[in-house]
Amino acid sequence: MAETIVCAVDDSEAAGQVLDTARGLADVWPAGVLVVHAVGAEQDADEAGASVRARLAEAGELPELRLVEGSPAEAIMEAADREDAELLVVGSRGCGPLRSAVLGSVSRELASRARVPW
């Protein structure tokens, strides 16, 4: 049984749906949900945190939100490892194949490299 589910979100419209998925899984398992958001060095952490909190407010009560610094995939994987998470829930923005190929995909990298199921 999962004890901790790490839910990685960005500040997109899909963030609430990702959190809803994590909450649904936590209801099935006796698990807590930790929401993480990766913040780049060039970003203001307070501003990024406020943006994510505002986006997730529509999804109901917000579990703990932890801002992690660094490359998104690396920072999210490190957070999952630190929390000894048994499950990682992430979303996809659906950027389309061209943009995804040029910019890379955090979800794709997590799916291929994370040490926990997603």
N, C-alpha and C positions, 0 to 999 in steps of 0.2 A: 504494500500500500504506500502511496506517495505521502510524504509528510510536508514537502515544500514544492510548490509549483512556482517557477519563475516565469513571469509574463513580461515579455519585452515589447515595448510600444514606442512609436514615434509620435509626432504631433499631427498625424494625418486623421482624416475622418474615420478611418478604419480602426483607430485605437480602441474605441469603445467596444466594437465587436470582438476584438482580440481579448479584451478584458472579460467580456461576457462568456467567451469560450473557456477561459481559465477558471472563471467562477463556476461554470457548469461542471467542469472536471473536478474541481475542489469539492463540489456537493456530492459527487459520486464516491470520491475517495475522502478519507479524513485528512484533508490537506489544507495548509495555509497558502495564501497567494501573496507573493512579493512582486510588485511591479517595478521594472527597471527601465530606465531611459538613458541611452548613451548620449553624452555631451562631448562635443569636440572642443579642442583647446581654444578655438576661435569663438566659441559660443559663451554667452553669459549664463552661468548655471542657474541663477535665480530666475532669469527670464525664461529659460528653457523649462524649468520646473513648473513655473506658473502657467505656461502655455499647455503643458501636458495635463496638469491638474484641471485646467479649464475645459480641455477637450474631453477628459474622462468624467467630469462632473455630471454629464448627461447620462452616464451609465450607472449612476447611483453612488453609494458610499464607496470611497476610494480606499483600498487597502494601503499598506505602507508603500510609499514611492521612494525608490532609491535612485539617485542620479549617479551614473558611472561614467568615468572619463576615459576617453581614448577612442580608438577605432571601434565603431559599433559592434561588429561581430566579435572581436577580441574581448572588449569590455563586457559584453553580455555573457560570453562563455566563462570569463573569469568570475563574474557574479554568480552564475549558476554553480560553478565549482566551489566557490567560497560558502555558499548556502547549502551545499551538498544536496542540490535540487534533484529530484527524481524525474522531473518533467519540465520541459521548456516549451512555452507557448509563444509563438511569434506569428505575425501576419505578413501579408504581402501587399504592397501598394498597387500592384498591377500596372507598373509603368509601361508595359509593352516590351516586345522583344528588342527593339533597337536601343531604347534608353537603358534597358537592363544590361544589354551587352556592353554599352559604353561605360556606364557608371558602376556596374557590378551590382550584386544583390546581397544584402545582409542576410535575408532569409535563406537564400541558396547556400551561402557560405556556412551559416549555422546548421542547416540540414546536412551538409556534407562533413562538417568538422566537429560539431558538438558531441560531447561525451555522454549526453543524456538523451532520452527519446524526446521528440518534438511532435 
